[in-house]
Each structure stands twice: as structure tokens, then as C-alpha cells.
Amino acid sequence: MGKGQLPSGYTVTGQKCTRIACSGQGQYKTIRLDMVFPVLHGKLGEDGAMQGLLELSGIPYVGCDVQSSALCMDKSLAYIVAGKAGIGTPNFRTVTAKETIDADGLSYPVFVKPARSGSSFGVSKVCRKEELRSAVETARQYDSKVLIEEAVAGSEVGCAILGNDPELMAGEVDQISLSHGFFRIHQENEPEKGSENSTFIVPAGISAEARLFVQETAKAVYRALGCRGLARVDMFLKEDGKVILNEVNTLPGMTSYSRYPRMVAAAGLTFAEVIDRIVALTLQGK
């Protein structure tokens, strides 16, 4: 909206616009915003779209910028960039909307998932070639770009990162213990009561050496992908000690049952202290 189109009461100073119009009961009023904390998941929320809107509006916001949000949302691009930085990634390939895949050319098991989605929607574990076509069609319900990646044999671990480079704090490492199947987040009717097949262990039951390596790998991923503010880096810890990137959540859940608050709490920070730090980083523009 151009300056001449703004409703009465609006002012634009330089690049900063911190007032927006809100409607209610047929009337408009302006409210002042110091910053926005985008507590959003998935497409349009954490893929750079909302971040771009806020930047165009001149409103400071918590978390990763447009570029890093979009990069982390597309798992295939995140793997490419992280791999160039020397970070371990799964073997993978992508399938476009109209492309067909030779099921005989893959080594099973593999995971098939939307390349740009989250919360485990559209994810399938494929153990036989006969299951591949159906899994790809399921993933295509959520994204035209489908990712097929190797099923990494290892323990699923995660690490919360807080801050902006070079001053990064790594939370305690957590570990996902599975009773069966594979980890599927946000697929429960009552997630606050836990998952039907998984338990989060904080701190992870791994050696001190492995813990430090996971934390340093998480920081390296965070830097390579240009993250800022906060993010949760999910990885696989293999039996040989290697760490493989799984994905980066640029707007991790912040509920009482979410992983990020548990990791930072185990590292000695209260939830209030975490929010204070995030807000301070945003308002300081660092």
C-alpha cells in the first residue's frame, strides 16, 4: 500500500511502520506493534511468506529471516547447503509433480515425504518397491515436490539453539525413544498427553562426547543455513558416532509439552528467560 493510500492516522518514517489497522464491529482502529512473535507452523507460517510480509511492513519479528526460513522449509535445499558445509546428510532425491520414479532403482527402506511441509504430514516409510507409488501420491497431497531419502539407521536426537551467530547457546540434547514404527509429530488427538509410540528423553542417554558433537553439529547447521533467534535442529546419531541432519524447525513448538522448552530448561534456562532473550535479540536487531 502506497503512502497516499494509507488511512488517516498512519505515518511512515523511513523503513519502519509499526502500526496496523484492525477491524471489529464495522470500525477500524490502529494498534502499535513493537514486534511480532510468529507462533506459526507449516506453509505460509514458517516458510518465509509471513516473514516477508513483516519485512515489507517494517515490523521486527522473532526468528529466522525470509531466506533461512524458506531454505529450512525445503528439506532438499537444506540438505544441499548443509552438505556443502561438510555436515552429514541422508542420501536423497526429489520427484517433481509430473515425474515418475523407477522403483527398482532405489535401495529400501526409504522415507517419502513432502519436501516443503512439516508435522509429519504426508510422510511414509517404504520398505518394498510396491509401496512406493502410493507413498509418493500421499506426499503429493501436501506438496508438488516430493523427497525420497534413505532411512538412516540411528537414534533420533535434537538440539535447541538460541541466539545469533557468533553467540549461540545450545540446549540439552534430547532423544526420541520409539516403541514401534517411526516418529510422527503432531499426529495425536491429545499431544499434551504424549505420543502413542514415542517418548522424549532429556537429557539424551548418550555419552558426553557424543552430546558435545551433536551440539556442535547443531550449531554448524544453524550457521550454514543462516538461522537467527532460535531453531531446533533434528538429527540422527549413528552407532559409529556420525551425526546426520534430519531437519531444522525454525519456529519450534513452545508449549508445555514441546521439545524446545524442555531442552533449554535442562540447560538451566526458564521459559520466561528464553522468551526474554528472544525478545531482546529481536528488538536490538542483532
Backbone as CSV, one residue per row, in Angstrom:
resi,resn,N_x,N_y,N_z,CA_x,CA_y,CA_z,C_x,C_y,C_z
1,MET,0.844,-1.186,0.000,0.000,0.000,0.000,0.881,1.238,0.000
2,GLY,0.634,2.156,-0.931,1.432,3.370,-1.023,1.106,4.342,0.083
3,LYS,1.999,5.306,0.281,1.824,6.262,1.364,0.531,7.048,1.210
4,GLY,0.182,7.422,-0.041,-1.030,8.187,-0.253,-2.300,7.386,-0.048
5,GLN,-2.167,6.058,0.046,-3.336,5.204,0.220,-3.600,4.852,1.677
6,LEU,-2.711,5.270,2.556,-2.853,4.906,3.958,-4.040,5.623,4.585
7,PRO,-4.805,4.946,5.459,-5.911,5.592,6.153,-5.418,6.715,7.047
8,SER,-6.322,7.602,7.427,-5.985,8.704,8.313,-5.407,8.178,9.616
9,GLY,-4.354,8.809,10.090,-3.730,8.375,11.338,-2.456,7.600,11.130
10,TYR,-2.169,7.194,9.891,-0.957,6.443,9.595,0.189,7.395,9.297
11,THR,1.361,7.022,9.731,2.575,7.725,9.344,3.605,6.697,8.952
12,VAL,4.464,7.057,8.018,5.552,6.182,7.598,6.847,6.943,7.772
13,THR,7.746,6.397,8.589,9.032,7.042,8.831,10.129,6.117,8.345
14,GLY,10.810,6.521,7.280,11.891,5.688,6.749,11.371,4.316,6.367
15,GLN,12.044,3.277,6.904,11.674,1.905,6.579,10.767,1.289,7.632
16,LYS,10.410,2.055,8.654,9.730,1.447,9.785,8.265,1.845,9.858
17,CYS,7.399,0.875,9.897,5.969,1.105,10.073,5.509,0.166,11.168
18,THR,5.121,0.684,12.313,4.815,-0.171,13.451,3.365,-0.064,13.890
19,ARG,2.502,0.425,12.988,1.083,0.469,13.316,0.284,-0.205,12.211
20,ILE,-0.704,-0.962,12.595,-1.539,-1.645,11.619,-3.000,-1.373,11.926
21,ALA,-3.848,-1.554,10.921,-5.282,-1.342,11.089,-5.960,-2.653,11.448
22,CYS,-6.792,-2.620,12.469,-7.561,-3.789,12.876,-9.041,-3.442,12.817
23,SER,-9.845,-4.374,12.340,-11.277,-4.114,12.231,-12.042,-4.904,13.266
24,GLY,-13.155,-4.346,13.687,-14.027,-5.007,14.639,-15.330,-4.256,14.728
25,GLN,-16.431,-4.962,14.571,-17.762,-4.363,14.645,-17.907,-3.189,13.676
26,GLY,-17.355,-3.372,12.471,-17.521,-2.362,11.439,-16.664,-1.131,11.587
27,GLN,-15.717,-1.143,12.523,-14.863,0.018,12.741,-13.400,-0.393,12.651
28,TYR,-12.563,0.585,12.319,-11.128,0.352,12.246,-10.420,1.170,13.308
29,LYS,-9.370,0.597,13.840,-8.510,1.345,14.741,-7.079,0.906,14.494
30,THR,-6.132,1.739,14.842,-4.727,1.384,14.665,-4.138,0.931,15.984
31,ILE,-3.279,-0.064,15.900,-2.568,-0.524,17.088,-1.078,-0.490,16.798
32,ARG,-0.293,-0.217,17.810,1.155,-0.114,17.658,1.792,-1.459,17.982
33,LEU,2.710,-1.871,17.125,3.418,-3.131,17.324,4.901,-2.864,17.531
34,ASP,5.446,-3.389,18.610,6.892,-3.324,18.807,7.580,-4.431,18.024
35,MET,6.932,-5.586,17.964,7.483,-6.739,17.274,6.399,-7.791,17.147
36,VAL,6.670,-8.798,16.335,5.741,-9.919,16.164,6.466,-11.212,16.510
37,PHE,5.810,-12.050,17.283,6.314,-13.387,17.592,5.443,-14.364,16.796
38,PRO,5.890,-14.776,15.606,5.044,-15.612,14.739,4.975,-17.061,15.218
39,VAL,4.019,-17.340,16.072,3.856,-18.696,16.598,3.026,-19.487,15.584
40,LEU,3.685,-19.872,14.501,3.004,-20.492,13.369,3.789,-21.709,12.894
41,HIS,3.080,-22.635,12.275,3.722,-23.823,11.715,3.344,-23.972,10.247
42,GLY,4.199,-24.626,9.497,3.870,-25.033,8.145,3.926,-23.940,7.100
43,LYS,3.302,-24.226,5.956,3.323,-23.306,4.826,2.682,-21.978,5.195
44,LEU,3.292,-20.920,4.690,2.899,-19.527,4.914,3.226,-19.036,6.320
45,GLY,3.536,-19.958,7.232,3.865,-19.559,8.593,5.350,-19.532,8.868
46,GLU,6.056,-20.578,8.400,7.488,-20.656,8.678,8.316,-20.900,7.420
47,ASP,7.746,-20.596,6.268,8.472,-20.819,5.017,8.982,-19.534,4.385
48,GLY,8.898,-18.426,5.110,9.370,-17.143,4.604,8.263,-16.214,4.158
49,ALA,7.042,-16.744,3.967,5.936,-15.900,3.499,5.549,-14.862,4.548
50,MET,5.281,-15.304,5.763,4.932,-14.372,6.836,6.099,-13.445,7.145
51,GLN,7.307,-13.992,7.116,8.490,-13.178,7.388,8.641,-12.080,6.337
52,GLY,8.365,-12.405,5.087,8.437,-11.407,4.028,7.393,-10.321,4.201
53,LEU,6.186,-10.715,4.591,5.119,-9.739,4.832,5.512,-8.772,5.943
54,LEU,6.095,-9.311,7.008,6.503,-8.463,8.128,7.640,-7.530,7.731
55,GLU,8.570,-8.025,6.919,9.660,-7.157,6.471,9.137,-6.034,5.579
56,LEU,8.199,-6.353,4.694,7.603,-5.322,3.851,6.858,-4.285,4.683
57,SER,6.323,-4.716,5.819,5.589,-3.812,6.704,6.505,-3.060,7.657
58,GLY,7.790,-3.422,7.666,8.736,-2.760,8.551,8.577,-3.136,10.006
59,ILE,8.020,-4.300,10.264,7.768,-4.730,11.640,8.809,-5.773,12.048
60,PRO,9.549,-5.541,13.131,10.511,-6.539,13.611,9.786,-7.829,13.999
61,TYR,10.455,-8.953,13.788,9.825,-10.225,14.128,10.858,-11.200,14.662
62,VAL,10.375,-12.121,15.463,11.216,-13.137,16.085,11.603,-14.202,15.060
63,GLY,12.835,-14.669,15.161,13.238,-15.845,14.412,13.928,-15.583,13.093
64,CYS,14.019,-16.643,12.299,14.773,-16.625,11.050,14.181,-15.669,10.024
65,ASP,15.050,-15.143,9.156,14.596,-14.218,8.119,13.982,-14.991,6.950
66,VAL,13.618,-14.260,5.905,12.942,-14.861,4.754,13.785,-15.971,4.133
67,GLN,15.057,-15.669,3.894,15.917,-16.628,3.201,16.098,-17.915,3.980
68,SER,16.457,-17.807,5.261,16.709,-19.019,6.044,15.420,-19.784,6.326
69,SER,14.303,-19.068,6.480,13.019,-19.742,6.686,12.661,-20.588,5.469
70,ALA,12.793,-20.004,4.283,12.479,-20.734,3.054,13.440,-21.899,2.840
71,LEU,14.704,-21.674,3.137,15.723,-22.703,2.948,15.480,-23.895,3.858
72,CYS,15.173,-23.633,5.116,14.955,-24.722,6.066,13.645,-25.455,5.797
73,MET,12.675,-24.756,5.230,11.391,-25.392,4.931,11.534,-26.422,3.817
74,ASP,12.414,-26.167,2.868,12.651,-27.104,1.770,13.795,-28.027,2.171
75,LYS,13.447,-29.225,2.599,14.448,-30.143,3.140,15.538,-30.483,2.128
76,SER,15.185,-30.589,0.857,16.194,-30.932,-0.143,17.229,-29.821,-0.279
77,LEU,16.796,-28.562,-0.263,17.732,-27.444,-0.347,18.570,-27.341,0.923
78,ALA,17.936,-27.594,2.064,18.677,-27.569,3.327,19.779,-28.625,3.320
79,TYR,19.478,-29.805,2.788,20.489,-30.859,2.699,21.651,-30.437,1.802
80,ILE,21.337,-29.804,0.690,22.386,-29.393,-0.246,23.321,-28.381,0.402
81,VAL,22.750,-27.360,1.035,23.566,-26.317,1.667,24.354,-26.886,2.837
82,ALA,23.701,-27.682,3.678,24.395,-28.276,4.822,25.509,-29.208,4.357
83,GLY,25.240,-29.978,3.314,26.259,-30.880,2.786,27.477,-30.144,2.275
84,LYS,27.262,-28.988,1.622,28.379,-28.172,1.139,29.215,-27.644,2.298
85,ALA,28.588,-27.526,3.479,29.300,-27.046,4.663,29.979,-28.178,5.423
86,GLY,29.937,-29.383,4.873,30.609,-30.513,5.495,29.785,-31.255,6.522
87,ILE,28.490,-31.002,6.561,27.597,-31.645,7.524,26.980,-32.884,6.884
88,GLY,26.893,-33.957,7.647,26.335,-35.193,7.126,24.854,-35.072,6.819
89,THR,24.428,-35.568,5.672,23.020,-35.551,5.277,22.642,-36.913,4.707
90,PRO,21.353,-37.238,4.679,20.938,-38.513,4.091,21.125,-38.499,2.571
91,ASN,21.266,-39.663,1.986,21.178,-39.765,0.532,19.722,-39.523,0.142
92,PHE,19.494,-38.725,-0.881,18.122,-38.374,-1.225,17.999,-38.060,-2.710
93,ARG,16.762,-37.985,-3.152,16.450,-37.470,-4.470,15.063,-36.836,-4.389
94,THR,14.763,-35.939,-5.315,13.456,-35.299,-5.341,12.676,-35.758,-6.570
95,VAL,11.365,-35.681,-6.456,10.465,-36.049,-7.545,9.517,-34.878,-7.769
96,THR,9.477,-34.360,-8.964,8.605,-33.232,-9.278,7.174,-33.712,-9.548
97,ALA,6.284,-32.755,-9.791,4.850,-33.048,-9.869,4.496,-34.109,-10.906
98,LYS,5.105,-34.056,-12.086,4.731,-34.972,-13.165,5.779,-36.053,-13.426
99,GLU,6.782,-36.090,-12.584,7.876,-37.039,-12.793,7.512,-38.415,-12.261
100,THR,7.960,-39.438,-12.948,7.797,-40.807,-12.467,9.132,-41.292,-11.926
101,ILE,9.072,-42.259,-11.040,10.278,-42.751,-10.387,10.416,-44.256,-10.636
102,ASP,11.623,-44.688,-10.903,11.908,-46.107,-11.106,12.071,-46.762,-9.741
103,ALA,11.062,-47.492,-9.321,11.080,-48.115,-8.000,12.201,-49.132,-7.861
104,ASP,12.622,-49.728,-8.970,13.688,-50.730,-8.918,15.061,-50.099,-8.696
105,GLY,15.151,-48.791,-8.899,16.447,-48.126,-8.769,16.763,-47.628,-7.375
106,LEU,15.908,-47.945,-6.400,16.106,-47.478,-5.031,16.520,-48.613,-4.111
107,SER,17.239,-48.252,-3.054,17.581,-49.211,-2.002,16.638,-48.968,-0.829
108,TYR,15.960,-49.997,-0.384,14.952,-49.857,0.659,15.508,-50.291,2.014
109,PRO,14.930,-49.735,3.110,13.773,-48.843,3.179,14.138,-47.387,2.886
110,VAL,13.127,-46.609,2.500,13.279,-45.171,2.288,12.105,-44.462,2.951
111,PHE,12.303,-43.171,3.196,11.194,-42.331,3.640,10.766,-41.452,2.477
112,VAL,9.472,-41.349,2.291,8.897,-40.486,1.262,8.115,-39.399,1.974
113,LYS,8.405,-38.151,1.639,7.759,-37.045,2.356,7.636,-35.818,1.460
114,PRO,6.708,-34.928,1.776,6.670,-33.647,1.076,7.966,-32.895,1.352
115,ALA,8.551,-32.297,0.335,9.821,-31.590,0.541,9.638,-30.333,1.365
116,ARG,8.431,-29.727,1.289,8.194,-28.449,1.955,6.933,-28.524,2.804
117,SER,7.029,-29.286,3.869,5.906,-29.414,4.786,6.457,-29.743,6.160
118,GLY,5.586,-29.973,7.112,6.042,-30.275,8.457,5.019,-31.100,9.210
119,SER,5.306,-31.291,10.509,4.399,-32.007,11.407,4.088,-33.425,10.939
120,SER,4.997,-34.010,10.186,4.893,-35.402,9.724,3.745,-35.651,8.752
121,PHE,3.115,-34.600,8.243,2.026,-34.791,7.287,2.571,-35.349,5.966
122,GLY,1.930,-36.396,5.481,2.300,-36.963,4.193,3.550,-37.809,4.192
123,VAL,4.064,-38.168,5.370,5.304,-38.946,5.465,4.987,-40.442,5.513
124,SER,5.715,-41.222,4.733,5.545,-42.677,4.723,6.907,-43.351,4.760
125,LYS,6.978,-44.464,5.451,8.165,-45.309,5.386,7.873,-46.424,4.391
126,VAL,8.720,-46.545,3.391,8.508,-47.520,2.321,9.565,-48.612,2.431
127,CYS,9.115,-49.830,2.655,10.044,-50.950,2.812,10.134,-51.830,1.569
128,ARG,9.149,-51.707,0.674,9.132,-52.512,-0.549,8.778,-51.626,-1.737
129,LYS,9.284,-51.970,-2.897,9.058,-51.135,-4.077,7.581,-51.018,-4.434
130,GLU,6.788,-52.031,-4.072,5.360,-51.997,-4.379,4.629,-50.893,-3.609
131,GLU,5.237,-50.399,-2.541,4.603,-49.368,-1.712,4.955,-47.952,-2.161
132,LEU,5.903,-47.834,-3.077,6.453,-46.518,-3.411,5.430,-45.594,-4.062
133,ARG,4.718,-46.079,-5.049,3.793,-45.218,-5.793,2.751,-44.595,-4.869
134,SER,2.174,-45.408,-4.003,1.160,-44.903,-3.074,1.745,-43.857,-2.134
135,ALA,2.976,-44.083,-1.667,3.626,-43.134,-0.756,3.883,-41.799,-1.442
136,VAL,4.302,-41.849,-2.702,4.542,-40.612,-3.455,3.240,-39.840,-3.640
137,GLU,2.162,-40.542,-3.952,0.867,-39.877,-4.127,0.389,-39.260,-2.817
138,THR,0.648,-39.927,-1.710,0.284,-39.367,-0.402,1.047,-38.082,-0.139
139,ALA,2.336,-38.090,-0.410,3.152,-36.892,-0.196,2.712,-35.753,-1.106
140,ARG,2.280,-36.082,-2.322,1.868,-35.050,-3.285,0.576,-34.339,-2.868
141,GLN,-0.125,-34.890,-1.918,-1.308,-34.203,-1.401,-0.915,-32.945,-0.629
142,TYR,0.345,-32.879,-0.207,0.814,-31.756,0.595,1.818,-30.867,-0.127
143,ASP,2.463,-31.398,-1.164,3.460,-30.606,-1.880,3.711,-31.225,-3.251
144,SER,3.905,-30.386,-4.244,4.198,-30.886,-5.591,5.616,-31.436,-5.703
145,LYS,6.463,-31.062,-4.766,7.845,-31.543,-4.738,7.976,-32.591,-3.638
146,VAL,8.347,-33.796,-4.029,8.424,-34.913,-3.083,9.879,-35.304,-2.863
147,LEU,10.194,-35.606,-1.623,11.547,-36.004,-1.236,11.565,-37.494,-0.916
148,ILE,12.507,-38.207,-1.510,12.730,-39.617,-1.186,14.130,-39.718,-0.607
149,GLU,14.228,-40.164,0.634,15.537,-40.218,1.283,15.748,-41.551,1.980
150,GLU,17.001,-41.894,2.145,17.333,-43.148,2.810,16.838,-43.138,4.251
151,ALA,16.475,-44.300,4.750,16.112,-44.441,6.154,17.406,-44.611,6.945
152,VAL,17.828,-43.556,7.602,19.092,-43.576,8.337,18.948,-44.445,9.577
153,ALA,19.862,-45.381,9.757,19.864,-46.228,10.944,20.587,-45.493,12.062
154,GLY,19.848,-45.103,13.073,20.454,-44.372,14.179,19.400,-43.871,15.135
155,SER,19.855,-43.268,16.199,18.964,-42.717,17.214,18.577,-41.297,16.830
156,GLU,17.296,-40.959,16.950,16.840,-39.603,16.640,17.115,-38.691,17.828
157,VAL,17.876,-37.637,17.579,18.224,-36.679,18.622,17.919,-35.272,18.122
158,GLY,17.802,-34.349,19.058,17.541,-32.964,18.690,18.281,-32.022,19.607
159,CYS,18.471,-30.793,19.147,19.171,-29.800,19.954,18.561,-28.427,19.705
160,ALA,18.206,-27.738,20.781,17.686,-26.374,20.699,18.854,-25.403,20.598
161,ILE,18.758,-24.456,19.669,19.766,-23.409,19.539,19.088,-22.064,19.780
162,LEU,19.751,-21.217,20.562,19.222,-19.903,20.908,20.294,-18.857,20.661
163,GLY,19.929,-17.773,19.968,20.871,-16.680,19.768,21.186,-16.419,18.314
164,ASN,22.118,-15.507,18.114,22.594,-15.162,16.776,24.098,-15.370,16.718
165,ASP,24.572,-15.849,15.596,25.997,-16.101,15.411,26.784,-14.797,15.632
166,PRO,27.881,-14.801,16.383,28.615,-15.965,16.882,28.211,-16.411,18.290
167,GLU,27.275,-15.703,18.929,26.909,-16.022,20.310,25.714,-16.969,20.322
168,LEU,26.000,-18.253,20.250,24.952,-19.263,20.210,24.964,-20.110,21.468
169,MET,23.783,-20.357,22.000,23.635,-21.263,23.136,22.965,-22.540,22.652
170,ALA,23.543,-23.674,23.003,22.944,-24.967,22.671,22.243,-25.510,23.902
171,GLY,20.992,-25.891,23.752,20.274,-26.519,24.848,20.746,-27.948,25.052
172,GLU,20.173,-28.607,26.021,20.493,-30.009,26.253,19.980,-30.841,25.076
173,VAL,20.690,-31.893,24.753,20.288,-32.784,23.659,19.169,-33.703,24.145
174,ASP,18.135,-33.867,23.320,17.099,-34.834,23.667,17.171,-36.026,22.717
175,GLN,16.435,-37.054,23.051,16.464,-38.302,22.291,15.049,-38.849,22.207
176,ILE,14.695,-39.396,21.061,13.359,-39.960,20.872,13.444,-41.472,20.996
177,SER,12.705,-42.001,21.958,12.650,-43.444,22.153,11.356,-43.963,21.536
178,LEU,11.480,-44.873,20.583,10.323,-45.405,19.864,9.975,-46.809,20.338
179,SER,8.685,-47.052,20.538,8.238,-48.400,20.869,7.999,-49.216,19.604
180,HIS,7.608,-48.515,18.529,7.390,-49.162,17.235,7.224,-48.077,16.176
181,GLY,7.300,-48.476,14.909,7.073,-47.534,13.819,8.132,-46.454,13.745
182,PHE,7.728,-45.279,13.253,8.643,-44.145,13.178,7.997,-42.928,13.814
183,PHE,8.831,-41.954,14.178,8.363,-40.786,14.910,7.479,-39.907,14.042
184,ARG,6.283,-39.614,14.546,5.329,-38.758,13.841,4.846,-37.689,14.819
185,ILE,5.265,-36.465,14.579,4.913,-35.373,15.474,3.573,-34.764,15.074
186,HIS,2.823,-34.306,16.069,1.550,-33.601,15.870,0.497,-34.457,15.173
187,GLN,0.564,-35.764,15.365,-0.440,-36.639,14.770,-1.389,-37.193,15.835
188,GLU,-1.233,-36.750,17.080,-2.053,-37.255,18.167,-3.255,-36.346,18.388
189,ASN,-4.342,-36.916,18.889,-5.512,-36.106,19.216,-5.262,-35.244,20.444
190,GLU,-4.467,-35.753,21.378,-4.147,-35.016,22.597,-2.629,-35.043,22.804
191,PRO,-1.884,-34.215,22.069,-0.419,-34.269,22.121,0.162,-33.965,23.493
192,GLU,-0.589,-33.215,24.317,-0.078,-32.901,25.654,0.052,-34.144,26.525
193,LYS,-0.600,-35.242,26.127,-0.522,-36.487,26.879,0.557,-37.417,26.328
194,GLY,1.265,-36.950,25.299,2.346,-37.739,24.739,1.949,-38.455,23.466
195,SER,2.931,-39.076,22.838,2.709,-39.804,21.594,2.455,-41.273,21.892
196,GLU,1.695,-41.921,20.997,1.367,-43.330,21.246,2.545,-44.258,21.020
197,ASN,3.587,-43.789,20.322,4.714,-44.686,20.065,6.071,-44.087,20.401
198,SER,6.112,-42.909,21.017,7.412,-42.279,21.270,7.456,-41.564,22.615
199,THR,8.664,-41.504,23.163,8.920,-40.797,24.416,10.156,-39.935,24.236
200,PHE,10.112,-38.705,24.749,11.268,-37.817,24.689,12.106,-37.988,25.947
201,ILE,13.401,-38.190,25.745,14.326,-38.345,26.868,15.240,-37.129,26.907
202,VAL,15.182,-36.370,28.015,16.013,-35.174,28.178,16.668,-35.221,29.556
203,PRO,17.999,-35.272,29.645,18.957,-35.312,28.538,19.024,-36.691,27.878
204,ALA,19.520,-36.693,26.663,19.626,-37.940,25.903,20.565,-38.915,26.597
205,GLY,20.269,-40.184,26.454,21.112,-41.213,27.054,22.304,-41.545,26.179
206,ILE,23.175,-40.562,25.987,24.355,-40.732,25.141,25.586,-40.265,25.910
207,SER,26.756,-40.581,25.407,27.992,-40.198,26.087,28.197,-38.687,26.039
208,ALA,29.033,-38.187,26.934,29.338,-36.754,26.966,29.989,-36.313,25.659
209,GLU,30.820,-37.183,25.102,31.485,-36.861,23.837,30.469,-36.743,22.705
210,ALA,29.531,-37.697,22.649,28.500,-37.662,21.611,27.599,-36.449,21.796
211,ARG,27.275,-36.136,23.042,26.431,-34.978,23.341,27.064,-33.699,22.803
212,LEU,28.347,-33.510,23.068,29.047,-32.313,22.604,29.090,-32.261,21.076
213,PHE,29.302,-33.410,20.447,29.365,-33.452,18.985,28.010,-33.094,18.368
214,VAL,26.936,-33.588,18.969,25.592,-33.256,18.487,25.339,-31.757,18.622
215,GLN,25.717,-31.180,19.760,25.517,-29.745,19.975,26.319,-28.911,18.979
216,GLU,27.565,-29.296,18.744,28.399,-28.546,17.801,27.891,-28.702,16.367
217,THR,27.380,-29.892,16.043,26.801,-30.092,14.712,25.561,-29.230,14.536
218,ALA,24.734,-29.158,15.576,23.527,-28.322,15.517,23.892,-26.858,15.287
219,LYS,24.923,-26.387,15.958,25.377,-25.003,15.751,25.873,-24.803,14.322
220,ALA,26.598,-25.794,13.814,27.123,-25.691,12.448,25.990,-25.635,11.426
221,VAL,24.956,-26.435,11.639,23.784,-26.411,10.756,23.104,-25.049,10.823
222,TYR,22.925,-24.560,12.026,22.279,-23.257,12.275,23.010,-22.147,11.526
223,ARG,24.331,-22.166,11.601,25.137,-21.143,10.911,25.053,-21.314,9.392
224,ALA,25.199,-22.549,8.939,25.229,-22.801,7.495,23.936,-22.373,6.812
225,LEU,22.812,-22.531,7.504,21.514,-22.203,6.922,21.072,-20.781,7.242
226,GLY,21.928,-20.031,7.933,21.644,-18.623,8.185,20.561,-18.365,9.203
227,CYS,20.374,-19.280,10.141,19.319,-19.114,11.143,19.654,-18.006,12.133
228,ARG,18.628,-17.470,12.758,18.809,-16.454,13.786,17.688,-16.581,14.808
229,GLY,17.943,-16.077,16.003,16.925,-16.096,17.053,16.823,-17.433,17.743
230,LEU,16.207,-18.380,17.075,16.026,-19.708,17.659,15.713,-20.719,16.564
231,ALA,15.990,-21.959,16.854,15.619,-23.065,15.966,15.889,-24.369,16.704
232,ARG,15.238,-25.410,16.269,15.533,-26.751,16.780,16.084,-27.571,15.628
233,VAL,17.245,-28.153,15.845,17.896,-28.953,14.806,17.716,-30.428,15.154
234,ASP,17.065,-31.164,14.277,16.832,-32.593,14.475,17.841,-33.391,13.656
235,MET,18.398,-34.416,14.278,19.477,-35.180,13.658,19.344,-36.661,13.980
236,PHE,20.168,-37.455,13.330,20.317,-38.869,13.649,21.731,-39.088,14.172
237,LEU,21.846,-39.799,15.279,23.148,-40.186,15.814,23.346,-41.664,15.505
238,LYS,24.312,-41.963,14.637,24.544,-43.335,14.219,25.437,-44.061,15.225
239,GLU,25.443,-45.370,15.139,26.232,-46.177,16.069,27.721,-45.890,15.960
240,ASP,28.183,-45.486,14.775,29.604,-45.188,14.604,29.970,-43.774,15.056
241,GLY,28.995,-43.051,15.629,29.261,-41.710,16.147,28.995,-40.584,15.169
242,LYS,28.701,-40.912,13.919,28.412,-39.869,12.935,27.039,-39.253,13.193
243,VAL,26.922,-37.974,12.886,25.652,-37.259,13.045,25.145,-36.851,11.666
244,ILE,23.886,-37.160,11.389,23.266,-36.878,10.096,22.092,-35.922,10.309
245,LEU,22.043,-34.868,9.518,20.945,-33.909,9.625,19.623,-34.546,9.208
246,ASN,18.592,-34.289,9.979,17.236,-34.691,9.613,16.462,-33.481,9.095
247,GLU,16.257,-32.482,9.938,15.588,-31.262,9.503,15.804,-30.155,10.524
248,VAL,15.460,-28.938,10.132,15.555,-27.779,11.018,14.172,-27.163,11.155
249,ASN,13.741,-26.981,12.391,12.457,-26.342,12.672,12.740,-24.914,13.106
250,THR,12.426,-23.949,12.246,12.764,-22.550,12.530,11.798,-21.880,13.492
251,LEU,10.613,-22.457,13.668,9.661,-21.969,14.670,9.195,-23.162,15.497
252,PRO,10.073,-23.656,16.373,9.743,-24.854,17.147,8.594,-24.603,18.108
253,GLY,7.869,-25.662,18.416,6.771,-25.554,19.370,7.248,-25.026,20.711
254,MET,6.419,-24.200,21.340,6.790,-23.588,22.618,5.751,-23.887,23.695
255,THR,5.025,-24.987,23.540,4.025,-25.365,24.528,4.691,-26.102,25.691
256,SER,3.893,-26.415,26.698,4.435,-27.103,27.870,4.945,-28.497,27.535
257,TYR,4.433,-29.094,26.453,4.858,-30.442,26.079,5.810,-30.456,24.887
258,SER,6.229,-29.282,24.436,7.119,-29.196,23.273,8.565,-29.506,23.638
259,ARG,9.336,-29.888,22.647,10.719,-30.298,22.875,11.636,-29.121,23.195
260,TYR,11.488,-28.014,22.465,12.414,-26.881,22.638,12.452,-26.376,24.079
261,PRO,11.317,-26.063,24.712,11.372,-25.590,26.100,12.004,-26.605,27.057
262,ARG,11.790,-27.882,26.798,12.377,-28.907,27.661,13.903,-28.923,27.536
263,MET,14.397,-28.757,26.330,15.850,-28.777,26.116,16.535,-27.601,26.792
264,VAL,15.966,-26.401,26.639,16.601,-25.225,27.246,16.426,-25.238,28.756
265,ALA,15.317,-25.803,29.243,15.123,-25.921,30.688,16.176,-26.840,31.294
266,ALA,16.483,-27.938,30.588,17.506,-28.869,31.062,18.890,-28.242,31.041
267,ALA,19.049,-27.172,30.240,20.323,-26.450,30.182,20.368,-25.300,31.183
268,GLY,19.279,-25.122,31.947,19.295,-24.135,33.025,18.521,-22.860,32.797
269,LEU,17.784,-22.751,31.686,17.011,-21.535,31.412,15.525,-21.792,31.617
270,THR,14.864,-20.890,32.336,13.420,-20.989,32.470,12.761,-20.535,31.171
271,PHE,11.501,-20.866,31.024,10.774,-20.456,29.821,10.741,-18.933,29.707
272,ALA,10.533,-18.255,30.836,10.494,-16.787,30.832,11.828,-16.202,30.384
273,GLU,12.922,-16.809,30.829,14.245,-16.322,30.435,14.489,-16.518,28.936
274,VAL,14.001,-17.621,28.398,14.145,-17.872,26.961,13.398,-16.808,26.164
275,ILE,12.155,-16.539,26.551,11.359,-15.527,25.848,12.015,-14.161,25.963
276,ASP,12.528,-13.827,27.147,13.213,-12.541,27.338,14.394,-12.406,26.379
277,ARG,15.172,-13.466,26.247,16.341,-13.423,25.359,15.927,-13.266,23.897
278,ILE,14.899,-13.996,23.504,14.437,-13.919,22.118,13.921,-12.525,21.798
279,VAL,13.136,-11.963,22.712,12.590,-10.618,22.509,13.714,-9.588,22.451
280,ALA,14.688,-9.722,23.355,15.810,-8.774,23.381,16.596,-8.827,22.074
281,LEU,16.854,-10.027,21.574,17.576,-10.172,20.307,16.826,-9.490,19.166
282,THR,15.518,-9.644,19.169,14.699,-9.067,18.097,14.682,-7.547,18.163
283,LEU,14.458,-7.004,19.347,14.354,-5.554,19.496,15.698,-4.859,19.297
284,GLN,16.786,-5.576,19.626,18.115,-4.999,19.426,18.558,-5.110,17.971
285,GLY,17.826,-5.904,17.211,18.171,-6.073,15.800,19.446,-6.837,15.584
286,LYS,19.792,-7.705,16.527,21.042,-8.463,16.433,20.765,-9.870,15.961
